[in-house]
């Protein structure tokens, strides 16, 4: 037989301390209410009753919030609770899940995508509870994962992202830059041809002959539309 695994009392208290709730299907609604209602002085039975969670089983959801670091041992909301009310709420919950189930994520970095059977086998080796409780622990974990983004860490006191200043934004009345006519561009920047014509007129030519020479030039070199 393999040797029995012995745990000291400290280790046993850690590995068996996986919180669960019988009403894990209500966790999504509770998390939404945390984001949309005011922060209570204490997240206790009276607070749950006010939100409509009046069943005795509903009270177990407070233990989940405590395990995630949303409330302290006196049920007082903490910084993580307030951070969860912001735009990065899914990342905030994801970070809380990673911390709460650190051993599970050390074994399975993609723990949220693992099968129920794999998760149950993990939890079963770390609790003295029976299969029914192990299944509830697994279902509670999966319900939390479905409302979280485990892609990265988020600072609880992160400054909001900078937005563009009004004078940096494009005004709605601004018109796009005008395009220059391609013909004009070609005329301005295209290659040109320069022709020099030399005419040698004999000094003995009469004025009439000179006039005929220039008339011929005008006819053949500077044609008009009528020509």
Secondary structure as a PSIPRED ss2 file (coil, helix, strand):
# PSIPRED VFORMAT (PSIPRED V4.0)

   1 X C   1.000  0.000  0.000
   2 X C   1.000  0.000  0.000
   3 X C   1.000  0.000  0.000
   4 X C   1.000  0.000  0.000
   5 X C   1.000  0.000  0.000
   6 X C   1.000  0.000  0.000
   7 X C   1.000  0.000  0.000
   8 X C   1.000  0.000  0.000
   9 X H   0.000  1.000  0.000
  10 X H   0.000  1.000  0.000
  11 X H   0.000  1.000  0.000
  12 X H   0.000  1.000  0.000
  13 X H   0.000  1.000  0.000
  14 X H   0.000  1.000  0.000
  15 X H   0.000  1.000  0.000
  16 X C   1.000  0.000  0.000
  17 X C   1.000  0.000  0.000
  18 X C   1.000  0.000  0.000
  19 X C   1.000  0.000  0.000
  20 X C   1.000  0.000  0.000
  21 X C   1.000  0.000  0.000
  22 X C   1.000  0.000  0.000
  23 X C   1.000  0.000  0.000
  24 X H   0.000  1.000  0.000
  25 X H   0.000  1.000  0.000
  26 X H   0.000  1.000  0.000
  27 X H   0.000  1.000  0.000
  28 X H   0.000  1.000  0.000
  29 X H   0.000  1.000  0.000
  30 X H   0.000  1.000  0.000
  31 X H   0.000  1.000  0.000
  32 X H   0.000  1.000  0.000
  33 X H   0.000  1.000  0.000
  34 X H   0.000  1.000  0.000
  35 X H   0.000  1.000  0.000
  36 X H   0.000  1.000  0.000
  37 X C   1.000  0.000  0.000
  38 X C   1.000  0.000  0.000
  39 X C   1.000  0.000  0.000
  40 X C   1.000  0.000  0.000
  41 X C   1.000  0.000  0.000
  42 X C   1.000  0.000  0.000
  43 X C   1.000  0.000  0.000
  44 X C   1.000  0.000  0.000
  45 X H   0.000  1.000  0.000
  46 X H   0.000  1.000  0.000
  47 X H   0.000  1.000  0.000
  48 X H   0.000  1.000  0.000
  49 X H   0.000  1.000  0.000
  50 X H   0.000  1.000  0.000
  51 X C   1.000  0.000  0.000
  52 X C   1.000  0.000  0.000
  53 X C   1.000  0.000  0.000
  54 X C   1.000  0.000  0.000
  55 X C   1.000  0.000  0.000
  56 X H   0.000  1.000  0.000
  57 X H   0.000  1.000  0.000
  58 X H   0.000  1.000  0.000
  59 X H   0.000  1.000  0.000
  60 X H   0.000  1.000  0.000
  61 X H   0.000  1.000  0.000
  62 X H   0.000  1.000  0.000
  63 X H   0.000  1.000  0.000
  64 X H   0.000  1.000  0.000
  65 X H   0.000  1.000  0.000
  66 X H   0.000  1.000  0.000
  67 X H   0.000  1.000  0.000
  68 X C   1.000  0.000  0.000
  69 X C   1.000  0.000  0.000
  70 X C   1.000  0.000  0.000
  71 X E   0.000  0.000  1.000
  72 X C   1.000  0.000  0.000
  73 X C   1.000  0.000  0.000
  74 X C   1.000  0.000  0.000
  75 X C   1.000  0.000  0.000
  76 X C   1.000  0.000  0.000
  77 X E   0.000  0.000  1.000
  78 X C   1.000  0.000  0.000
  79 X H   0.000  1.000  0.000
  80 X H   0.000  1.000  0.000
  81 X H   0.000  1.000  0.000
  82 X H   0.000  1.000  0.000
  83 X H   0.000  1.000  0.000
  84 X H   0.000  1.000  0.000
  85 X C   1.000  0.000  0.000
  86 X C   1.000  0.000  0.000
  87 X C   1.000  0.000  0.000
  88 X C   1.000  0.000  0.000
  89 X H   0.000  1.000  0.000
  90 X H   0.000  1.000  0.000
  91 X H   0.000  1.000  0.000
  92 X H   0.000  1.000  0.000
  93 X H   0.000  1.000  0.000
  94 X H   0.000  1.000  0.000
  95 X H   0.000  1.000  0.000
  96 X H   0.000  1.000  0.000
  97 X H   0.000  1.000  0.000
  98 X H   0.000  1.000  0.000
  99 X H   0.000  1.000  0.000
 100 X H   0.000  1.000  0.000
 101 X C   1.000  0.000  0.000
 102 X H   0.000  1.000  0.000
 103 X H   0.000  1.000  0.000
 104 X H   0.000  1.000  0.000
 105 X H   0.000  1.000  0.000
 106 X H   0.000  1.000  0.000
 107 X H   0.000  1.000  0.000
 108 X C   1.000  0.000  0.000
 109 X C   1.000  0.000  0.000
 110 X C   1.000  0.000  0.000
 111 X H   0.000  1.000  0.000
 112 X H   0.000  1.000  0.000
 113 X H   0.000  1.000  0.000
 114 X C   1.000  0.000  0.000
 115 X C   1.000  0.000  0.000
 116 X H   0.000  1.000  0.000
 117 X H   0.000  1.000  0.000
 118 X H   0.000  1.000  0.000
 119 X H   0.000  1.000  0.000
 120 X H   0.000  1.000  0.000
 121 X H   0.000  1.000  0.000
 122 X H   0.000  1.000  0.000
 123 X H   0.000  1.000  0.000
 124 X H   0.000  1.000  0.000
 125 X C   1.000  0.000  0.000
 126 X C   1.000  0.000  0.000
 127 X C   1.000  0.000  0.000
 128 X C   1.000  0.000  0.000
 129 X C   1.000  0.000  0.000
 130 X C   1.000  0.000  0.000
 131 X H   0.000  1.000  0.000
 132 X H   0.000  1.000  0.000
 133 X H   0.000  1.000  0.000
 134 X H   0.000  1.000  0.000
 135 X H   0.000  1.000  0.000
 136 X H   0.000  1.000  0.000
 137 X H   0.000  1.000  0.000
 138 X H   0.000  1.000  0.000
 139 X H   0.000  1.000  0.000
 140 X H   0.000  1.000  0.000
 141 X H   0.000  1.000  0.000
 142 X H   0.000  1.000  0.000
 143 X H   0.000  1.000  0.000
 144 X H   0.000  1.000  0.000
 145 X H   0.000  1.000  0.000
 146 X C   1.000  0.000  0.000
 147 X C   1.000  0.000  0.000
 148 X C   1.000  0.000  0.000
 149 X C   1.000  0.000  0.000
 150 X C   1.000  0.000  0.000
 151 X C   1.000  0.000  0.000
 152 X C   1.000  0.000  0.000
 153 X C   1.000  0.000  0.000
 154 X C   1.000  0.000  0.000
 155 X C   1.000  0.000  0.000
 156 X C   1.000  0.000  0.000
 157 X C   1.000  0.000  0.000
 158 X C   1.000  0.000  0.000
 159 X C   1.000  0.000  0.000
 160 X C   1.000  0.000  0.000
 161 X C   1.000  0.000  0.000
 162 X C   1.000  0.000  0.000
 163 X C   1.000  0.000  0.000
 164 X C   1.000  0.000  0.000
 165 X C   1.000  0.000  0.000
 166 X H   0.000  1.000  0.000
 167 X H   0.000  1.000  0.000
 168 X H   0.000  1.000  0.000
 169 X C   1.000  0.000  0.000
 170 X C   1.000  0.000  0.000
 171 X C   1.000  0.000  0.000
 172 X C   1.000  0.000  0.000
 173 X C   1.000  0.000  0.000
 174 X C   1.000  0.000  0.000
 175 X C   1.000  0.000  0.000
 176 X C   1.000  0.000  0.000
 177 X C   1.000  0.000  0.000
 178 X C   1.000  0.000  0.000
 179 X C   1.000  0.000  0.000
 180 X C   1.000  0.000  0.000
 181 X C   1.000  0.000  0.000
 182 X H   0.000  1.000  0.000
 183 X H   0.000  1.000  0.000
 184 X H   0.000  1.000  0.000
 185 X H   0.000  1.000  0.000
 186 X H   0.000  1.000  0.000
 187 X H   0.000  1.000  0.000
 188 X H   0.000  1.000  0.000
 189 X H   0.000  1.000  0.000
 190 X C   1.000  0.000  0.000
 191 X C   1.000  0.000  0.000
 192 X C   1.000  0.000  0.000
 193 X C   1.000  0.000  0.000
 194 X C   1.000  0.000  0.000
 195 X C   1.000  0.000  0.000
 196 X C   1.000  0.000  0.000
 197 X C   1.000  0.000  0.000
 198 X C   1.000  0.000  0.000
 199 X C   1.000  0.000  0.000
 200 X C   1.000  0.000  0.000
 201 X C   1.000  0.000  0.000
 202 X C   1.000  0.000  0.000
 203 X C   1.000  0.000  0.000
 204 X C   1.000  0.000  0.000
 205 X C   1.000  0.000  0.000
 206 X C   1.000  0.000  0.000
 207 X H   0.000  1.000  0.000
 208 X H   0.000  1.000  0.000
 209 X H   0.000  1.000  0.000
 210 X H   0.000  1.000  0.000
 211 X H   0.000  1.000  0.000
 212 X H   0.000  1.000  0.000
 213 X H   0.000  1.000  0.000
 214 X H   0.000  1.000  0.000
 215 X H   0.000  1.000  0.000
 216 X H   0.000  1.000  0.000
 217 X H   0.000  1.000  0.000
 218 X H   0.000  1.000  0.000
 219 X H   0.000  1.000  0.000
 220 X H   0.000  1.000  0.000
 221 X H   0.000  1.000  0.000
 222 X C   1.000  0.000  0.000
 223 X C   1.000  0.000  0.000
 224 X C   1.000  0.000  0.000
 225 X C   1.000  0.000  0.000
 226 X C   1.000  0.000  0.000
 227 X C   1.000  0.000  0.000
